[in-house]
Amino acid sequence: MSSEHVQGTVADGFESVREEFAAVAAGEGGDYAAQLVAHVDGERVVDLWTGPAVTGDSLTGVFSSTKGAAYLVIALLVQDGVLDLDQRVAHYWPEFGAAGKSGVTLRELLAHRAGVVGADDGFAAEEIADDRVIAERLAPQRPYWRPGTAFGYHALVIGGLAGEVVRRVTGRSIQELFEERVRKPFGLDFYLGLPEELEPCFLTTQPMLPTPEQLAELEANATGPDSITGIAFNRNHPKAPELWELPNIKLVRRLSPASVGGVASARGLAGMYAAAISGPEPLLLPETAAKFAQIHSVGDDLVTRNHNAFGVGFAIVSDDYPVLGQGAFGHSGAAGSQAFADPRSGLAYGYNRRRFAFPGGAAPENVRLVRAVHAAATA
């Protein structure tokens, strides 16, 4: 695939990003469909897309990149003095204190240290779509490790847990506050609850197509449905949908669970992080951004069984992309999306792809694309 198959625009000095995106597309081949957007100091400098059926306006499920939107809402509430990271979750939500969780603080919960990664008998599809149901089911749940002693990715439930704290304090949902304070004021193509009139812009997620070697690797590293990993990814429920299918379920798009239910374009992903750190009145004060980007959990993740690094909710993206500055924060999504802010360079980045990437999580091509964008932004 040559560069003429890549649509969109780049600012002067970012031509190398178009070339790298075209090279990625050529290497992927087939039906590769993706979007790449970047802002520097609030100015959009990269707006590219390629592949069948995709335009710059196309919307897809962004899986756990949704968490970045949820954490931005929580950061705003902490900044406003409405929430205290060091207050116990049970202070805000008394039912959560059951079964040995009474001492868990909001900071520990957001840093994936609470141990409540799922339910003993899992969730049906309609339950995993509803943050209120997730919270109700997990309030009495015994944690899977002693809170605070280790960390593990609360993949499908962190939005429901944190969202219940937000609801108890404000009377509003994370989804409502995101719409009011972030999406609507900045005109972002990033929805926690896809409006019916935008359904025609939605492109279904396509399943992973692993090579025989990749399939063998996935099978060799497979965990049981009742392992901590299996519970965290809801494989312990007999009728649970496959992870890649979640955004293709209309109820998930409509209710938009704050862990995984967001629908966005790369413009929306990058635009949210640009709004967070750039412009005359960025959403986050520098000290708030620094607080949420400080490393809280780093090392072996009990759920993903690999190295991870989290701040207050947000992933420490410089752990994956060392070219980024200290204090960069964001979140990836299972199909391959990646989005973040790097306050030191003023860079906001958004990448989205339609087909689920191997091996899940931020797609490997982000390493090349982030390097190219950062090099151009700091030249």
Solvent accessible surface area in square Angstrom, and as a share of the most:
residue,aa,sasa,rsa
1,M,78,0.35
2,S,48,0.31
3,S,48,0.31
4,E,127,0.57
5,H,103,0.46
6,V,5,0.03
7,Q,87,0.39
8,G,23,0.23
9,T,91,0.53
10,V,34,0.20
11,A,32,0.25
12,D,134,0.69
13,G,50,0.48
14,F,16,0.07
15,E,87,0.39
16,S,58,0.37
17,V,0,0.00
18,R,59,0.22
19,E,110,0.49
20,E,45,0.20
21,F,0,0.00
22,A,7,0.05
23,A,44,0.34
24,V,4,0.02
25,A,0,0.00
26,A,47,0.37
27,G,67,0.64
28,E,76,0.34
29,G,24,0.23
30,G,78,0.75
31,D,54,0.28
32,Y,5,0.02
33,A,4,0.03
34,A,2,0.02
35,Q,8,0.04
36,L,0,0.00
37,V,1,0.01
38,A,0,0.00
39,H,18,0.08
40,V,25,0.15
41,D,107,0.55
42,G,37,0.36
43,E,110,0.49
44,R,111,0.41
45,V,10,0.06
46,V,0,0.00
47,D,13,0.07
48,L,1,0.01
49,W,48,0.17
50,T,1,0.01
51,G,25,0.24
52,P,73,0.46
53,A,72,0.56
54,V,15,0.08
55,T,70,0.41
56,G,5,0.04
57,D,80,0.41
58,S,9,0.06
59,L,4,0.02
60,T,8,0.05
61,G,2,0.02
62,V,1,0.00
63,F,1,0.00
64,S,10,0.07
65,S,2,0.01
66,T,0,0.00
67,K,1,0.00
68,G,0,0.00
69,A,0,0.00
70,A,2,0.02
71,Y,3,0.01
72,L,2,0.01
73,V,2,0.01
74,I,1,0.01
75,A,0,0.00
76,L,3,0.02
77,L,7,0.04
78,V,18,0.10
79,Q,55,0.25
80,D,74,0.39
81,G,64,0.62
82,V,62,0.36
83,L,6,0.03
84,D,72,0.37
85,L,5,0.03
86,D,87,0.45
87,Q,50,0.22
88,R,102,0.37
89,V,0,0.00
90,A,13,0.10
91,H,105,0.47
92,Y,34,0.13
93,W,4,0.01
94,P,89,0.56
95,E,93,0.42
96,F,0,0.00
97,G,16,0.16
98,A,44,0.34
99,A,30,0.24
100,G,58,0.55
101,K,0,0.00
102,S,59,0.38
103,G,50,0.48
104,V,2,0.01
105,T,28,0.16
106,L,1,0.00
107,R,60,0.22
108,E,50,0.22
109,L,0,0.00
110,L,1,0.00
111,A,1,0.00
112,H,0,0.00
113,R,54,0.20
114,A,0,0.00
115,G,0,0.00
116,V,0,0.00
117,V,0,0.00
118,G,1,0.01
119,A,3,0.02
120,D,97,0.50
121,D,95,0.49
122,G,2,0.02
123,F,3,0.01
124,A,18,0.14
125,A,28,0.21
126,E,102,0.46
127,E,40,0.18
128,I,3,0.01
129,A,1,0.01
130,D,39,0.20
131,D,21,0.11
132,R,127,0.46
133,V,45,0.26
134,I,1,0.00
135,A,1,0.01
136,E,130,0.58
137,R,67,0.25
138,L,0,0.00
139,A,6,0.05
140,P,86,0.54
141,Q,19,0.09
142,R,160,0.58
143,P,19,0.12
144,Y,54,0.20
145,W,28,0.10
146,R,189,0.69
147,P,33,0.20
148,G,27,0.26
149,T,88,0.51
150,A,28,0.22
151,F,9,0.04
152,G,0,0.00
153,Y,23,0.09
154,H,0,0.00
155,A,2,0.02
156,L,7,0.04
157,V,1,0.01
158,I,1,0.00
159,G,2,0.02
160,G,1,0.01
161,L,0,0.00
162,A,1,0.01
163,G,10,0.10
164,E,8,0.03
165,V,1,0.00
166,V,1,0.00
167,R,64,0.23
168,R,91,0.33
169,V,52,0.30
170,T,44,0.26
171,G,60,0.58
172,R,83,0.30
173,S,33,0.21
174,I,2,0.01
175,Q,30,0.13
176,E,85,0.38
177,L,11,0.05
178,F,1,0.01
179,E,66,0.29
180,E,90,0.41
181,R,75,0.27
182,V,0,0.00
183,R,36,0.13
184,K,140,0.59
185,P,83,0.52
186,F,90,0.37
187,G,56,0.54
188,L,14,0.07
189,D,42,0.22
190,F,0,0.00
191,Y,21,0.08
192,L,17,0.08
193,G,24,0.23
194,L,11,0.05
195,P,44,0.27
196,E,112,0.50
197,E,132,0.59
198,L,44,0.22
199,E,33,0.15
200,P,115,0.73
201,C,51,0.30
202,F,21,0.09
203,L,27,0.13
204,T,61,0.36
205,T,5,0.03
206,Q,40,0.18
207,P,48,0.30
208,M,40,0.18
209,L,124,0.62
210,P,43,0.27
211,T,64,0.37
212,P,107,0.67
213,E,127,0.57
214,Q,51,0.23
215,L,83,0.41
216,A,57,0.44
217,E,88,0.40
218,L,59,0.30
219,E,113,0.50
220,A,87,0.67
221,N,106,0.54
222,A,76,0.59
223,T,34,0.20
224,G,38,0.36
225,P,73,0.46
226,D,109,0.57
227,S,29,0.18
228,I,46,0.23
229,T,15,0.09
230,G,0,0.00
231,I,19,0.09
232,A,1,0.01
233,F,52,0.22
234,N,7,0.04
235,R,106,0.39
236,N,21,0.11
237,H,36,0.16
238,P,126,0.79
239,K,168,0.71
240,A,28,0.21
241,P,33,0.21
242,E,107,0.48
243,L,49,0.24
244,W,73,0.26
245,E,58,0.26
246,L,5,0.03
247,P,3,0.02
248,N,44,0.23
249,I,51,0.26
250,K,98,0.42
251,L,54,0.27
252,V,1,0.00
253,R,21,0.08
254,R,146,0.53
255,L,60,0.30
256,S,0,0.00
257,P,1,0.01
258,A,0,0.00
259,S,0,0.00
260,V,4,0.02
261,G,2,0.02
262,G,0,0.00
263,V,1,0.00
264,A,0,0.00
265,S,0,0.00
266,A,0,0.00
267,R,48,0.17
268,G,1,0.01
269,L,0,0.00
270,A,0,0.00
271,G,9,0.08
272,M,1,0.00
273,Y,3,0.01
274,A,8,0.06
275,A,8,0.06
276,A,1,0.01
277,I,33,0.17
278,S,16,0.11
279,G,47,0.46
280,P,143,0.90
281,E,151,0.68
282,P,44,0.27
283,L,30,0.15
284,L,3,0.02
285,L,88,0.44
286,P,103,0.65
287,E,113,0.51
288,T,8,0.05
289,A,7,0.05
290,A,63,0.49
291,K,88,0.37
292,F,1,0.00
293,A,4,0.03
294,Q,110,0.49
295,I,92,0.47
296,H,46,0.21
297,S,1,0.01
298,V,81,0.47
299,G,21,0.20
300,D,119,0.62
301,D,2,0.01
302,L,67,0.33
303,V,0,0.00
304,T,40,0.23
305,R,145,0.53
306,N,85,0.44
307,H,102,0.46
308,N,37,0.19
309,A,7,0.05
310,F,7,0.03
311,G,0,0.00
312,V,0,0.00
313,G,0,0.00
314,F,1,0.00
315,A,18,0.14
316,I,11,0.05
317,V,2,0.01
318,S,27,0.17
319,D,61,0.32
320,D,91,0.47
321,Y,9,0.04
322,P,114,0.72
323,V,67,0.38
324,L,9,0.05
325,G,17,0.16
326,Q,121,0.54
327,G,14,0.13
328,A,0,0.00
329,F,1,0.01
330,G,0,0.00
331,H,8,0.03
332,S,27,0.17
333,G,1,0.01
334,A,17,0.13
335,A,3,0.02
336,G,0,0.00
337,S,2,0.02
338,Q,3,0.01
339,A,1,0.01
340,F,0,0.00
341,A,0,0.00
342,D,0,0.00
343,P,56,0.35
344,R,171,0.62
345,S,24,0.15
346,G,8,0.08
347,L,0,0.00
348,A,0,0.00
349,Y,0,0.00
350,G,0,0.00
351,Y,0,0.00
352,N,3,0.02
353,R,20,0.07
354,R,39,0.14
355,R,39,0.14
356,F,16,0.07
357,A,4,0.03
358,F,41,0.17
359,P,75,0.47
360,G,26,0.25
361,G,26,0.25
362,A,33,0.26
363,A,2,0.01
364,P,78,0.49
365,E,12,0.05
366,N,0,0.00
367,V,66,0.38
368,R,97,0.35
369,L,0,0.00
370,V,1,0.00
371,R,133,0.48
372,A,18,0.14
373,V,0,0.00
374,H,25,0.11
375,A,59,0.45
376,A,15,0.12
377,A,22,0.17
378,T,73,0.42
379,A,124,0.96
